[in-house]
Amino acid sequence: MSRLFGTDGVRGVANDELTPVLAMQLGQAGAHVLTRQNKHKPTIMVGCDTRISGDMLASALMAGACSVGANAVYVGVIPTPAVAYLTRKYKVDAGVVISASHNAMEFNGIKFFDGNGYKLPDELEDEIETIIMGGMDQIRQPVGARVGKIKYRTDAREEYINHAIRSVNVNLEGLKIVADCAEGASYYTSTEALKESGADIIAIHNNPDGTNINANCGSTHMEELQARVVFEKADVGLAFDGDADRLLAVDEKGNVVDGDQILAIIGLHMKKNKKLHQDIIVATIMSNLGFFQMAEKNKLTVEQTKVGDRYVLERMREVGASLGGEQSGHIIFLNENTTGDGLLSALHLLQVMVETGSALSELTKVMEVMPQALINAHVPNHKKENYMDYPEIADAIKELTERFAGEGRVLIRPSGTEPLVRVMIEGKDKKMIEREAKKLAELIQDSML
């Protein structure tokens, strides 16, 4: 059986793969593992994005936590980074987010934070999974006054907004910004924070109805935002994802600015202002070759890690870095929060624009983006880790790797959250790498179905 936890918690189609029963068991096992050392009655904070299944799964998870004697604090619809921050601020024992991030509406997910706001290491997730797969034999359910209870808080999102504004003190008066909230958790927090900082905000896709999250909008569908920025003659466009832990941008000319470029712009500005600890940025193996060339030119140290913001964070803590992130837009400012944070990323990027007086299109010139082709091969979820077991796939990857040696890269990896094997080829000839990536993805897909 495949592992219950992926790179970003437990994820699946709500009420099918991710059922209320499983959510309840995760609440029970998670509360048991995360709070067993406590001598007091433990408390778990729970938030969710705007999916219609969020209330169902949050209620089941909180019921599970209460059934093992833990209290729950429900903060409702709120960004993932807000839960990470508030877990630390209020000194609760753990935090949980009900969200499937950038995935389609029918999916949902459950991810845990420890009491310090960090995503759980693999060992703790394995322990929770072992309890569930073992039939919940270790779980003890108290009775009477020892049963937990739920407290509902409606003010938590304001605390997060205030934290973001305090962390990045920038006056945005005179800036015209189009913000795409992906019909997700940032629909209120991001627009309010930007308004309070003085910006002229045009908000799009900020009317969530439970079924429209990420639907042709947000950081995975940038076309409308690109057109709107140009039409409105805006200075910048900001694209959040469903749970607002990532950010991509659009410059005033309508060009997409990805996570690597945002990292480069902010990282160089932090270095100039002596705020980049040890001049280190943590990035992933999927970062663009141009990012590494930019770093070498500017005497920055880049620490590489596996794809997944949890692995970026782990490496940041290991080497003492203050900045890290992914091409997909997960950017971590470890002095300010313990997970990717779309709002903090937006404020930091806007701060560079304000303090340098430069348009975003000018700032992006700090790095040359090498052409990349990324094609997804759709495969059965339980097979995705084993693609190299197929001789025809292994031979094709070997041949491509040898062909691109010295002039590009070939990276193949299973998705941590979806039934996909991702094929990425980087090189100088865009048409050629797109053709080769598509050919390899089709081979993987046909061979593994």
N, C-alpha and C positions, 0 to 999 in steps of 0.2 A: 504493500500500500504506500502511496506517496505521502510525503510529510504534510501534516495538517497546516503547519505554519510556513508561509512563504517569506520573501524578503520584507514584506510589510504587513505582517500579521496573518490572520486567517481570512481568506477571501473566497467568495463563490456567489452563485445566483441565490438571492434571498428567497427563503421559504422552499428551496429545493436542496441545494448543496449546503447552504448556511441557514439552518432551520432554527426556530425558537428553542427547540430542545438542545441543540448544540450550543446556542448562545447561553442558555442557562447553565450548561455543563462548564462552559468556559468561565462564566461568572463564579461558579463554585470552585473549580480547580484553580483558577487564577487567584481568587481571594485566598484560598488555602496556601498556595505556594508563596505569594507575595507578602503575606501578613503573618505567617506562622511564628516568626520570631518576636512578634509584638506581645507585650504583656497587657496592652490596653485594647479596647474595642476598636478594631481597625476601620478606616474610612477610605472609600474608593470614589474618585470623581469620574463622572461619565458625561461625554458630550457626543454629538453626532453631526453629520452633514444634513443636507436637505432632502435626501431620498425618502420616498414614502415608506420604505421598510424600516427606517431608522427607529421610529417609536416602538415598533414591534420587537426589534432585536434588543434595543436598550432596556425595555421593560423586562424582557426575559433574562438578560444578563444581570440586571440589578436584583431581580428576584432570586437568581442563583447566589449572588453575593450575600444577600440578606439571609438566605437559608443556611449559610455556614457561619453566621454571626457577625458579618461585616455590615457597616452602614454604607449607604451610597449618597452621593451628592450629584444631582442631575442638573447640568448647566445648559441643556438643550442644544439648539443649533449653534455651533461655534467652530472656528477653524482648529485643525489638529494642533498647530503650534500654540494656540491659546490654552489647550488642555495641558500641554507640556509645561507651559509657564505657570499656570494656576495650580498645578499639582505641587510645584515647588513653593509657590507663594503662600499657599494655605497649609503647607506641611501635612498634606494628606498622605496616606500610605501608598497609593497607586493611582494611576489615571488610565482611563479606557476611552478610545475613540471608535465610534461606529461609523465607518466610512469605507468606500471603495475608491477614494481619491479620484483619478481621472477616468475610471471605468464607466461603462454605460449604466443607466439607471437601474436595470434589473439586478445588477451586482451589488453586494455590500461586503463589508469586512469588519473585523474586530482586531484592534491592535492595542497593546498594553504599554504603559510607561511605569517605571518604578517610581519610588517616592522622590527621586531627584530629577524626574522629568526625562530620563533616558529610556529609549526603546530597549526591550529586554534582550539580553544575550541569548544565543542559540541554546545554551545549556538550560536556562530557565524555561524557555519555550518548550524544549524537549521534555522537561519535567511535567509541565502542564499537560502536554500531549499524552505522556505515558499514563497519567492518572485517568484521563478520559478514555483512552484505548483499553485500559485495564479494568473498565467497568465501574470506575468511581469508588473503588473499595476503600480508599484512604479517607474519603470524605465523611466527616461527622457533622450531623445536623442537630444543633441545639434546640431547645424548646423554651417556652416561657419568655422571661425578660431577656434572655440571651440572643433571641432572634434580632436581626438587624432591621433598620428602618431607612426610608428614603427622604432626603431633604431636597426641595426644588429651589434653585437660585436663578433669578432672571437678570441679575446685575453683573454677571461674570464677564460678559463680552465688553462692557465698559472698562473693566479693570485691564483687559488685554489691550484695548485701544490706547489707554493712558500709558501703559508700559511701552508700547511701540513708539509713541510720540516722545516720551522721555528719553528713550534709547537713542533716537536719531533726531536731534534738535535742528530742524531745518524749516525755513520760511519758504513756502511754495507759492507765495503771491506772484501773480503774473504768468504762472504756468498753466497751460490748458492741457488737460489729461483726459483721454478716453480710457475707461476702466471696464474690462470684460470680466464679470464676476462668475461666469460659467454656471449661472443659476445655482450656485453652491453656497458653501459656508461663509464666503467672504462678502456676500451680498450687502451686508450691513457694516461689518467691521472695517473693511478696506475703504469703502466710500466715505464713511464718517471720519476715519483717521486722516484721509487726504484733504477732506473739506476743512477739518479743524486745523490743519497745517497751512491753510490759505489757498489751496489750489482751486482752479475752476474745473469742476469734474463733470464729465459726460459719462454717465454709467449706462452700460448695456448689459443685457442678460443678468439682471439683478431682480427678477421677479419669480423666484422659485415656486413651483407648485407641487413638488414631490416627484414629478415624472420627467422634468425637463433638464435635470442636471447633466452638464457636459454635452448636451444635444447640439451638435454643430456650433459649439462655442467654447470659450476658454482656451487654455494653453495647448490643447490638442487640435483645435480648429481655429486657425488664426486669420482666415481669409476676410471675414467680415470686419474684424478689428483693423486689419491693414487698410481696407477701403475706407473705413469710417475716420481713421486718423487723417488720411489725405483729404477727405471731403470736409472735415471740420477745421482743417488747417491747424491741427493740434500739435503740441510740442512732442508728445510721446503717447504711446498706447501701452497699457499694462494688461497682461492676460494671466489670470489666476486659474488654478484647477479646482476640482470639486471640493476638496477639503482645505484649499488655500495654503498648502505647504510648499508650493512651487510658484515660480514667476517666470514668464517670458515677456519680452517687450517688443515694441514696434517703434522704429525711429520716425521722424517727421516726414520722411519720404515714403513711408509705407513698407520698409524692409524689416523682416523679422530679426530680432536680436536674441540669440539663444543663451543658455546658461553659461557656456564657456566664455562668451563675449562679456556677459554681465560680471562674471567672476574676474575676468581680466581687468575690466574698467574699474571695479571697486577695489580689487587687490592692489593695483598700481597706485590708486589714490590713497589707500590706507598705508602703503609703503612710504609714499611721499610725506605723509603726516605722522610717520613713525607709530602707526597703530596696528601694523601687521606683524604679529609676534614672530620673531626669528626669520622674517621674510619668507614664510612657508605658506603655500596654498595646497590643500589636499584636493585631488581630483581623481576621477576614475579612469579605467583603461579605455573607456569610450570617448574621452575628451578628444577634441579635434587636434590633429598634429600641429596646426597653427598656434594652439594654446601653449604647447610645449616650446615651440620656437619663440613665442613672445616671452615666456618665462626665462629662457636662456639668455635672450637679448637684454633683459632687464634685471638679471642677476636675482631671480626669484627661484626658490627651491620648490619643486612640485613633488609631492608624495602621492604615488598612485595606489589605488585600491580597487577592489571589485565594485561592480555596479550595485547601487543601493545606498540611499543616504545613511542607513544604519552603519554600513561599513566605512563610509566617509567619516562619520562621527567617531567611530572606534579609533580610526587612525589619527584623527585630530587630537583625541585625548592622549593617545600614545606618544605623539611627537610634540605636544604642546602648541598646536596651531590654533589660531583665532578665526581662520576663514577656510571654508571648504565647500565643495558642491559638485553638481553634476550638470552635464549638458542639457538635461531635461528641465532644469530650472530649480531643483532642490538646492538651496544655498543656506549654509549654516553659519551664523555669527555666534560663536561659542561664548563670547562675553555677554551675550544678550538673550540667547535661548539655546535649547538643547536639541533642536530638530530643525529641518528645513522650514523656512518661514517666509511666505510670499509677501506679507506686508512689510516686514523688516527689509527684505530684499528691494522692494519698490522704493522705500524711503531712502535707503543707502544709495541706490542708483540716481534718484532724483537729487540727492544731496551733492553728488559729484557734478551733475549738470549745473546746479545752482552755484556751487563754489568755484567751478572752472569757467562758468559762463559759456560753455560749449554746447552745441546741439548734439543730440545722441548720435547722429550719423558721423560726426567728427570723432566722438569718443570711441566708436567701434573700430577706428583705423589703427588702434593699438595692436591688433592682431589680424593676420590674414587667415580667413577661413578656407581650409582646404576642402575640396568637394568630397562629400560622403554620400554613400547610398545605403539606406537602411531598409531592408525588406523583411517582413515577418512571414515565417512559415508556420501555418496552422497545423498543429499536431496534437494527438491525444495527451492530456495533461500528465498521465502516469508514465508516459514514454519520453517526455521532453528532455530529461537529464541524460538520456542514453543515446543521443544521436551519433556519437562516435563509435557505437557498437555496430553500425551498419557500414560494411567495407566500402560500398560505392560512395557514401557520404565522406568517410575519412579520406579516401583517395582524392576526391574532388577538392576538399579543403587543403590537403597537402599540395596539390598541383597549383592551386590559386595562391597559396602562401608563398611558394617558391617564385611564382611569376611576378608577384608584387614586392618581393624583397628589395629593400633599398629605395623604393619609389612610392610606397604606400603601406597599407596594413589591411589584414583580413582578420576580423573578430567575429566569432560565432559564440552565442551564449543563449541558454534557456531563460525565458522570462521568469522572474520570481513571483509574478502575480497572475499571469495569464497562460493559457495553453498554447504557447508560442515558442519557437526557436528564432532568435533574432540574428539576421545576417547583416553585418556591416562591412563594407569595403570602402577604403579611403585611397584616393589617388588623384592624379592630375587631370585625367580625361573623364569628365562627368558621364558622358554617354556610355563609355565603355564600362565603367564601374557599375552603373545602373543595370546594364545588360548582364554582367557577370553575377551581380547580387541576386537579380531576379531568377536567373538560371539555377543558381545554387539553392535558393529558397524553394523553388519548384521541385528540385531533386529531393531535398529534405522532406518536403511535404508528401510527395508521392511515395517515397520509400518508407515513411513511418506510419502512414495511414493504415 
